Amino acid sequence: MRTTTAILASLAVSAAVAGPAVAASTRIVPGRSIGPVALGQERATIELHHGPGTVLSSVPNPDLPPNPNWVIQVVRFASVGINARFPTAEASIQTDRLTTTRATYRTVRGIGVGSTRAAVRARYPAAACSATICRLGVKAPGKVITRFHIRTGRVWKVELLQLPS
């Protein structure tokens, strides 16, 4: 009887711990993260947790002298459905932009891919919206903003972006 009680208690604790972790892994935190990937995370850390990404583009960084490692790379991490932009190709560099088109990622207020423009405006009254983008955050050097890209009245992409200083 004690063994059964101990097993049930252990399962209850495991479920309680796993519940928030699962919810957090699909959470968009405006200005901070999309699911399990945070803005500012190093490429090596992301790859350690989610596998190697696929380089979608690699272009010279106009702000740096010519060098094969100093290119802006956009890397797709298919296992989590997130694209990350890195200002150079070095493994220790931090991401300065995250995007997703997966509808499973949602803010705490329920906004994500598939949400209507009206829903974004209703749940985030401070959002600055145009016909194609709703923006959360102050558009100023060094700040982080969250953009909900709108097409045919619905969010089709969510983007977190560290603005240049």
Buried (B, 14 or more C-beta within 10 A) or exposed (E): EEEEEEEEEEEEEEEEEEEEEEEEEBBBBBBBBBBBBBBEBBBEBBBEEBEEBEEEEEEEBEEEEEEEEBBBBBBBBEEBBBBBBBBBBBEEBBBBBBBBBBBEBBBEBEBBBBBBBEBBBEBBEEBBBEEEBBBBBEEEEEEBBBBBBBEEEBBBBBBBBBBEE
